[in-house]
Amino acid sequence: MVISDLVHAVSNDRPMTTDSTIASRAQSTMSGMRRLPGGVFTMGSDQFYPEERPRRRVRVDAFWIDETPVTNRQFAQFVAATGYRTFAEIPPNPADYPGMPADMARAGSLLFARPHGQVDLNDWRQWWQFRFGASWRQPLGEGSSLDGLEDHPVVHVAYVDAEAYAAWAGKALPTEAEWEYAARGGLDTEYAWGNELAPEGRMLANYWQGQFPQENRLLDRWERTSPVRGFPANGFDLYDMIGNVWEWTCDWFALPVVQQKPAGSCCIPANPRGGGERESYDSSGLPIGRKVTKGGSHLCAPNYCQRYRPAARSAQTVDTSTGHLGFRCVLRERRDSSESRRT
């Protein structure tokens, strides 16, 4: 959503809305957000994974972005106001998943479970379990609660849940380019704070230390999620852009497409977007779209998934929720009329 749409929406929600009320509602919506001026930056990386290549110069317009991922406290306010039920709280329809065993048609979500001993790192099923009853309310499954986790990022939210919250809050989900621009904090380095993962041994984000997935040395003190603002902010005063939880973006996953400039042109691609939904399908044969997720999580480790970096990206099917995936929102000030609006 753009700020002009926000003002229009709040000014029409009741007949006698005053200018002061409009300003108050808009100010409330933008509370806890930072305005980023936009501009040209280098997106991608040539140093790590193929899907991040190539490095390319792009431009994004000015926008506002949440200082932190959406927390359990904030998501609970949304649910209390709307009665919303998340994807993980609704049993799946077997018709949507041909071959699914009948006993799996129960509500739940994917949860990390540390294995005993070494496992094949090519088989993610060695450390992921579908846990019945796991949801944003019960992050560790049936019988667990949010006690003490109020200011941790909300998890077990599928793409539709993030979209629903954003719409209720009068905001939107970021594009991949917006998200990466924000995560870089004005730097052109591999990590959000420089070119060294742990300068002088300092833990600057919540990621995995040790041999994933069986050994976690907890140098950052956290086994799973951590409270937002628990690590230093980046150059744009944004928290937890790296580590803690992956974050949804609104772009369909595809390999980067570098727009070719006409000969002699100095133009730089503006507000780039991902591919189409069909391009995002994986090799399983199921027509389920995948969105780009960014930032890595507390499960990213030096020996596995070195995606605790602004350029890092991953593909997540829209019907998936996990214990390490959340989101944050944006408000846009302006968008070029020529921009593709694929969502």
C-alpha positions in Angstrom: 0.0 0.0 0.0 1.2 3.6 -0.7 0.8 6.4 1.9 -1.8 8.2 -0.3 -4.0 5.1 -0.3 -3.7 4.9 3.5 -4.9 8.4 3.9 -7.7 7.8 1.4 -8.7 4.6 3.3 -8.8 6.1 6.8 -10.6 9.2 5.6 -13.4 7.1 4.2 -13.9 4.7 7.0 -16.6 6.8 8.6 -18.6 10.0 7.5 -17.2 12.5 9.9 -13.5 11.7 9.9 -11.5 14.8 10.6 -8.1 15.8 9.3 -6.6 15.3 12.8 -8.1 11.8 12.9 -6.6 11.0 9.5 -3.2 12.2 10.7 -3.5 10.2 13.9 -4.4 7.0 12.1 -1.6 7.4 9.6 0.9 8.2 12.3 -0.2 5.1 14.2 0.2 3.0 11.1 3.7 4.3 10.6 4.8 4.0 14.2 7.8 1.7 14.5 8.7 2.3 10.9 11.7 4.0 9.3 11.7 6.0 6.1 14.3 5.0 3.6 15.1 7.5 0.9 15.6 5.0 -1.9 18.3 5.2 -4.5 20.7 3.1 -6.5 22.5 0.1 -4.9 24.2 -3.1 -5.9 21.9 -6.1 -5.6 23.0 -9.7 -5.5 26.4 -11.4 -4.9 28.9 -13.3 -7.0 30.6 -15.0 -4.0 28.1 -17.5 -2.6 25.1 -19.2 -4.3 24.2 -19.3 -8.0 20.7 -17.9 -7.4 22.2 -14.6 -6.1 24.1 -13.9 -9.3 24.9 -11.6 -10.9 25.7 -8.4 -9.0 23.7 -5.6 -10.7 22.9 -2.0 -10.1 19.2 -1.2 -9.5 17.2 1.6 -8.1 14.3 1.6 -5.6 12.0 4.5 -4.7 11.6 5.9 -1.2 9.5 3.8 1.2 8.9 3.1 4.9 9.7 -0.2 6.5 9.1 -1.8 9.9 12.0 -1.5 12.2 11.6 -5.1 13.2 9.9 -8.3 12.1 6.3 -8.5 13.1 6.2 -9.8 16.7 3.9 -12.3 18.4 2.4 -9.4 20.4 1.6 -7.5 17.2 0.2 -10.5 15.5 -2.0 -11.3 18.5 -3.5 -7.8 18.2 -4.4 -8.5 14.6 -6.0 -11.9 15.5 -7.9 -10.3 18.4 -9.3 -7.6 16.1 -10.3 -9.9 13.2 -10.7 -13.4 14.5 -8.2 -14.5 11.8 -7.1 -18.2 11.6 -3.8 -18.9 10.1 -2.9 -21.5 7.5 -1.3 -23.7 10.0 -4.4 -23.7 12.2 -6.6 -25.2 9.4 -6.4 -28.9 8.5 -5.2 -29.4 4.9 -7.6 -30.6 2.2 -6.3 -34.0 0.9 -7.6 -33.1 -2.5 -5.0 -30.4 -2.7 -2.2 -32.8 -2.1 -2.5 -36.0 -4.1 -1.1 -39.0 -2.3 -1.2 -37.4 1.1 -1.8 -40.1 3.8 -5.2 -39.6 5.5 -3.6 -39.4 9.0 -1.7 -36.3 7.9 -4.8 -34.2 7.2 -4.4 -32.4 10.5 -3.5 -28.8 11.3 0.2 -28.2 12.0 3.4 -26.7 10.8 7.1 -27.6 10.2 9.4 -27.4 13.2 13.1 -27.9 13.5 14.1 -30.9 15.7 17.8 -31.3 16.4 19.0 -34.9 15.4 21.3 -37.0 17.4 24.6 -37.4 15.6 25.7 -36.6 12.1 23.1 -36.8 9.2 23.1 -36.3 5.5 22.9 -32.6 4.9 21.2 -33.2 1.5 18.1 -34.6 3.3 16.3 -31.8 5.1 13.8 -34.4 6.5 16.5 -35.4 9.0 15.8 -32.2 11.0 12.4 -31.0 10.0 9.2 -32.5 11.4 5.6 -31.7 10.6 4.4 -31.1 14.1 0.6 -31.5 14.7 -0.8 -28.5 16.5 2.2 -26.2 15.8 1.1 -22.7 15.0 1.9 -19.1 15.8 0.0 -19.7 19.1 1.8 -22.9 19.9 5.3 -22.5 18.3 6.6 -25.8 19.6 3.4 -27.8 19.0 0.5 -28.9 21.2 0.9 -27.8 24.8 3.4 -25.0 24.1 2.6 -21.3 24.4 3.9 -17.8 23.8 4.8 -17.1 27.4 8.0 -15.1 27.3 7.9 -14.9 23.5 5.7 -11.8 23.1 8.5 -9.8 21.6 9.9 -12.6 19.4 9.1 -12.6 15.7 5.8 -14.4 14.9 6.5 -17.7 13.1 4.4 -20.5 11.5 2.9 -17.9 9.2 2.3 -18.8 5.5 2.3 -16.2 2.8 -1.4 -15.6 2.9 -1.2 -14.9 6.7 1.6 -12.3 6.2 -0.5 -10.7 3.4 -3.6 -10.7 5.6 -1.8 -9.0 8.5 -0.2 -6.4 6.1 -3.6 -5.5 4.7 -5.1 -5.1 8.1 -2.2 -2.9 9.2 -2.7 -0.7 6.0 0.7 -1.8 4.7 2.2 -4.3 2.2 4.9 -6.9 2.0 8.2 -5.7 0.5 9.6 -6.5 -2.9 12.9 -8.4 -2.9 14.7 -5.3 -4.0 13.2 -3.2 -1.3 14.0 -5.7 1.3 17.7 -6.1 0.2 18.2 -2.3 0.0 16.9 -2.0 3.5 19.0 -4.9 4.8 22.2 -3.5 3.4 21.8 -0.4 5.5 23.7 1.8 3.0 26.7 -0.6 2.7 28.0 -2.6 -0.3 29.4 -5.5 1.7 28.7 -9.2 1.9 27.3 -9.0 5.4 25.0 -6.2 6.7 27.8 -4.9 8.9 30.9 -5.5 6.8 32.8 -8.3 5.1 33.5 -10.4 8.2 30.8 -12.6 9.7 31.9 -12.3 13.4 34.3 -9.4 13.7 36.5 -9.9 16.7 34.2 -12.7 17.7 31.2 -10.5 18.1 27.8 -12.1 17.4 25.9 -9.5 15.4 22.8 -11.6 14.5 21.0 -14.7 15.6 22.4 -17.6 13.4 23.7 -21.1 14.1 27.2 -21.5 15.6 28.6 -25.0 15.4 28.1 -28.0 13.1 24.5 -27.8 11.8 22.2 -29.5 12.5 23.5 -31.5 15.5 25.7 -29.1 17.4 24.7 -25.6 18.4 27.3 -23.8 20.5 24.9 -21.0 21.4 27.5 -18.2 21.2 24.6 -15.9 20.4 22.7 -17.3 23.4 19.6 -18.4 21.5 18.5 -21.9 20.5 15.6 -20.7 18.4 14.2 -17.2 17.9 15.4 -14.2 19.9 13.6 -11.0 20.9 13.6 -8.3 18.2 16.1 -5.6 18.8 18.3 -8.1 20.6 21.2 -7.4 18.2 22.6 -4.1 16.9 20.6 -2.2 14.3 22.0 -1.8 10.8 22.9 1.5 9.1 19.3 2.3 8.5 18.3 1.7 12.2 16.6 -1.6 11.3 16.8 -4.7 13.5 17.0 -8.4 12.7 17.2 -8.0 8.9 19.7 -10.8 9.1 19.2 -14.0 11.1 16.5 -14.7 13.6 13.8 -15.6 11.0 13.5 -15.7 7.3 11.1 -13.0 5.9 8.5 -13.2 3.2 8.7 -10.8 0.2 6.0 -10.4 -2.4 8.1 -11.4 -5.4 7.7 -14.8 -7.1 11.0 -16.7 -7.0 13.0 -16.9 -10.3 16.6 -16.5 -11.2 17.6 -12.8 -11.5 16.9 -11.2 -14.8 19.3 -8.4 -15.6 17.6 -5.7 -17.8 19.8 -4.8 -20.7 20.4 -1.1 -21.1 20.2 0.4 -24.6 23.6 1.3 -26.0 24.8 4.6 -24.7 22.1 4.7 -22.0 22.8 5.6 -18.4 19.5 4.3 -17.2 19.4 1.9 -14.2 16.5 -0.6 -13.8 14.0 0.9 -11.3 12.0 -1.1 -8.7 12.8 -4.5 -10.2 10.4 -7.4 -9.6 10.7 -11.2 -9.7 9.3 -13.6 -12.3 5.8 -14.9 -12.8 4.1 -17.5 -10.7 4.5 -20.3 -13.1 8.3 -19.6 -13.3 8.4 -20.1 -9.5 7.1 -23.7 -9.5 9.6 -26.3 -8.3 10.3 -29.8 -9.8 7.6 -31.6 -7.7 5.0 -31.3 -10.3 2.6 -29.5 -8.0 1.4 -26.1 -9.3 2.2 -24.3 -6.0 4.0 -20.9 -6.4 7.1 -20.0 -4.4 7.9 -16.6 -3.1 11.3 -15.2 -2.4 12.3 -15.2 1.3 15.2 -13.1 2.6 17.6 -12.7 5.5 18.4 -16.2 6.7 17.4 -17.5 10.2 18.7 -18.9 13.4 19.2 -22.1 11.5 21.7 -20.8 9.0 25.3 -22.0 9.8 28.8 -21.6 8.3 28.7 -25.3 7.3 25.1 -25.2 5.9 23.0 -22.4 4.3 25.3 -19.4 4.6 22.3 -17.1 3.9 22.7 -14.7 6.8 23.5 -12.0 4.2 21.5 -9.2 2.4 22.0 -10.8 -1.0 20.9 -14.3 0.1 17.6 -15.5 -1.1 15.5 -18.7 -0.9 12.3 -20.0 -2.4 9.4 -20.9 -0.2 6.1 -22.4 -1.3 3.2 -20.2 -0.4 1.4 -23.0 1.4 4.2 -23.6 3.8 4.7 -22.3 7.4 7.7 -23.1 9.5 9.2 -22.3 12.9 11.9 -20.0 11.4 9.9 -17.9 8.9 8.2 -14.5 9.6 7.8 -11.2 7.9 7.8 -7.4 8.1 5.9 -4.7 6.2 6.4 -1.6 4.1 4.6 1.5 3.1 5.4 3.0 -0.3 5.5 6.7 -1.1 5.5 6.4 -4.8 5.8 3.8 -7.5 6.7 4.3 -11.1 3.7 3.9 -13.4 5.8 1.7 -15.7 6.6 -0.9 -13.0 5.3 -4.4 -13.3 2.8 -5.1 -10.5 3.0 -8.9 -10.4 2.1 -10.1 -6.9 
